[in-house]
Amino acid sequence: MSDVPILLEMRSITKEFPGVKALSDVNLVVRAGEIHAIVGENGAGKSTLMKVLSGVYPYGSYDGDIVYKGEVSRFSDIRASERAGIVIIHQELALIPHMSITENIFLGNEPRKNGAIDWKAANRQALELMARVGLREDPDTLIKDIGVGKQQLVEIAKAFAKNVKLLILDEPTAALNEDDSQHLLDLLRGFRERGITSIIISHKLNEIEAIADRITIIRDGHTIETLDVKGDGVDEDRIVRGMVGRELHSRFPDHTSKIGEVFFEVRDWTVRHPISAERLVAKHSNFVVRRGEIVGFAGLMGAGRTELAMSIFGRSYGVYQAGTIVKDGKEIVLKTVADAIANGLAYVSEDRKAIGLNLLDDIKTSTVAAKLSKITHHGVLDQVEEYQAAEAYRQSLRIKTPTVDEGVSKLSGGNQQKVVLAKWMFTDPDLLILDEPTRGIDVGAKYEIYGIIQRLADQGKGVIVISSELPELIGLCDRIYTVSEGTITGEVARQDADPENLMKLMTSTKKMQTR
Amino acid sequence: MSRVKDLQKNLFGGTTSNARQFGMIFTLVAIVVLFQILTDGLTLRSDNLIALFQQNSYILILAIGMLMVIVAGHIDLSVGSIAAFTGILVAKAMAEWNLPWPVGILFGLAIGAVIGAWQGFWVAYIGVPAFIVTLAGMLLFRGGNQFIGNANTIPVPEGFRVIGSGFLPETGPNTGYNNLTLLLGLAGCIAVVWRELQARRTRKEMNAEPIPMWISILRMAVMVGVLIFVTLRFASGRVGTSFPVSGIILVALVLVYSFYTRNTAGGRHIYAVGGNSRAAELSGVKLKRVNFFVMMNMSVLAALAGMIFVARSAASGPQDGNGWELDAIAAVFIGGAAVAGGIGTISGSIVGGLVMAVLNNGLQLMGVGTDRVQIIKGLVLLLAVAIDVYNKSQGRFSIIGSLTRPFRRDTPAAPTPSSGAEREPAKTTVAG
C-alpha cells in the first residue's frame, strides 16, 4: 500500500522462557523514516520483543527472522546490533553519574589517537552531537548534575555517536515532566524529517497518538494489529480497545463482599521522591477503605501505586510531605513500620524475593517474623508456639511443603507468596495492602490466593490490591482507584469497571474530582 | 527408616545446626587426636588444656561478638586496638587512682560501651560502612593506647589478675581433684540431660516425629562422656589449679549469647537484618537499633577480652591485642558463618576458634616456629571456607551435610543473570 521502503521486518518471532511463552508468532514491520509505536499492557511482551531485536537475546535463543535493510540479521549481542545502527535507549538510563557528558557519550566508543583517548576530538564531536539533540550544556558537566530530561538527551546523543539508523526508545517520557517530554517529542519529529527511523514504546497514549505514524499493538505475546494513525483515524479509545480486548474467564472464586463502614481513610497524602526533591510520587491523594471491602489500585508501571502504599506503611518509601491517616475515626501517625504494624496495617510487597522474605529463613521463622512479640513470653521466644502458628497456616493456606522447617527458598512462587501472606496474617492486621499479590505465580495458585483475599475480607478486614493486571482487579475488587503519575485519577465501582474506562483513567493525568 | 539413617538424622540434630559446624566438630576431634599422638600425649595433659583455655579465652570471647557483627552483615577490625586501649586505661586507673580491681573491671566495661556507642553511631546512624569505621577505630585506639601509656608497660594489681590467670579455690574434702571443677562438671552433665529431655518434650508438643529413645541416650552418653573426661582433666591438674576463671567467664558468655541469638526476638532480628535488611525493615525491625547494638556489644566484649589478657600477662603493654581481630574473624568464618551475613552460630564460631587454638597449640608443642604456624593457619582458613564453597557450588553439602537440615547452608535462590530479563515488565523495587 505504500512505496516507502521497509527498514525492519520481524517475522513470526517466538521467544520462550522456562514455563512461559513471552512472545508467540509476533510480526512487526517498520518502514524507513517513520515513528512506529508499540503499545500493550504491562507484561504483554513489548520489552522482550525489543530485547530480541537489539541482541540482548542473541540469535538462536528465539524463533523467527529479523530482516533488517533487506537482509536476515543474526545479532549475537548488543554490540552487533549497534554496529548495524540499531540503538535502544532503556527506561532506566545507562549513564555513569560521576562521568562527564563527553565521557558518557563516548563510553566504550572513545575516539583514539596513538592508542590514547583523543579528548580534544571527543569534546568537539560531543558538542556537535549535543547540538543535534538540542542540548546546551558544558560537555564537561557531570551527568549527576543535569536533570533527567537532559540525561535522556545525552543518551540520544550517545546513540548518534554510534551512527544510529533505527532508534528504539523504551518509555522515554516516563520520568520526564511536561516540558521535557514535549521537547523530546519535537526532537523525534525532527529526526523523522532527517530520515531517522524510531520505535517508541510508551504507555502515554496521548503522546503516541500525537507523534506516531503507525502503531503496533501487542497483547499476551501476540501481535494484535498494526494501525495507521492517519489512515485509520486512530484515537485513544481505539488503541485501548486493542490493548485490553480480551475476554474475562471465570478465574475467580464466587464471592459477595459484606461491606461495612469506612474504617480507613487517607487524606491529602503527599510524598516526595527520596532523592529528587522536586518530584512528587504521591500528589494529594485521598481514598477510603471499608470493612470487608476489597479495593483495587490500577495504574501503569511507574504510576506511583507502590510508592503510595509504602509511604502509608510506616513511611517506608519517600519523604513525607503532607497528609493524614484516619483509622476507626481517629487520626494515626505512622512514622515507622513498627508503628504501622502496631496499628493493624500489613503490606505484602510486590517483590517477595527481594524485599518480602529473608530467603535464608525457614517457613516457621518467616511466618512469625513480623510479630515476634506475639510468641515472646518473658523475653523468650516460644518455639512451640512458633511451630504451631506456622503449622496452622500451612494447613489453612495449603502451603505445599513436607514440614514448616523447610527453607522458603525451596518453595515455588505461589507457596512463597502464601508464606508471605501467612506472615502478615499472623500480625492480625485490619488493613492488608497486597502489592501485585499474584505476580509470577501460576494460574492454580492465583485462584487460591484470590480465595484467601476474599476470606480475609469476609473476616471484616479491609484489603487493598495493587495490580497491573486489569482483569484481576475487575474480577476481584469491589471498587477500583486509578493512579497515574502519583495522582488518583478516578474511582470506579465494580459494576462500572471495564478495561477500557480503567485504561483511559490510568493514562489520564487529571486529578479525580472529589465527590 | 534404618537405624543408621536415624542416627545420621538425629545424633547431632539441634535444629539450628549446620553442616560446616559439624564438619568442624569432626575436624576438631581429628586435630586433637592427631596432636595427641604427635605430641606423645602432651596435648590432652591437664596443664596444657588449662594453658590452652587461658591463652585463647579472650579470642573466643571476641569471636562471640564478632559472630553477631558478621551475621548482621558487618565486620569489626578494631577489636584488638579496643582491647589494648581499654587495658591500658584500666591499668593506669588502678595504678594512679588506686581503684579497687572490681571497680576497675566495671570501668573497663564502661569504656568498651562508650567506644562501642561511638562506633555504632557511625555505622548505624550515619551509614558509614563498618569496615571503614572500625579501620579508623583500629588506628585511633591503637594510637590511644600508646599515647596514654607513653608506649610503656603498666602492671596491674594481684586481685585483678584473677580474671586472666586465676583458678577456683580448693575447698571441701580431699578427693585428689579440684572439687569445684568437679561440681561444675556435674552441673554440666545435669544440664545436658535436662536439655535433652526438654527437647524431647518440645517435639512432643509440636506433634513432631519423636527422636528414637536410643538415639537420645546415645547422644547424652557421648556428651556426658566428653564432659566427664574434660572435667577430670581440668580437676586433676597440679594442686591449686582448676578449670580457669577465664574459661568460666567464656562458658558463661557462650551460654548467655547462644540463648540470646537463638531464643529471643533481639537475636532473631540480627539474623533478619543480615539475611535481608530491606525485608527486615519492612517487617518492623528497627535496623539502626540492631546495627548499633551489635557494634556496641562487640566493643564491650573487646574491652572484656582486653582486661582478661592484661590480667593474664600481669601488665598492659603497647602491643597488646595485635592481630586479634583477624583471629576472631577467622574463627567465625571457619565456624560456618556466611561472608554476606545472615548465617552463623555462636557454638560454630567457638568450635572454629578452638580448631585454630588447638592447631596453634599443637604445632607449638611440636616445636614448629611461629612463621610456619602462621602459614598453616592461613591455609586452614582458606581450605575450610573453600571446601564449603565448593561443596555448595556442586549442590552438595559438607562431607556430613546430610546430617543436618540442608537449607540452612543452601544458597538462597540467587537470581540467575537472566532472571531479571525474563520478567517483563522489569520493574525496579519501587515502581507503581
Interface residues (C-beta under 8 A of the other chain):
Chain A: F17 V20 A22 N42 G43 G45 K46 S47 T48 K51 V56 Y57 E92 G299 M301 G302 A303 G304 R305 T306 E307 L308 M310 F313 G314 S316 Y317 T336 V337 A338 A340 I341 Y347 S349 E350 D351 K353 A354 I355 G356 L357 N358 L359 L360 D361 D362 T365 A369 A370 K371 L372 S373 T376 G379 V380 L381 Q383 V384 Y387 Q388 E391 D405 E406 G407 S409 K410 K423 G440 I466 S468 V483
Chain B: T15 T202 E205 M206 A208 N263 T264 A265 R268 H269 Y271 A272 G275 N276 R278 A279 A280 E281 L282 S283 G284 V285 K286 G342 I343 R405 P406 F407 R408 D410 P412 A413 P415 A421 E422 R423 E424 P425 A426 K427 T428 T429 V430 A431 G432
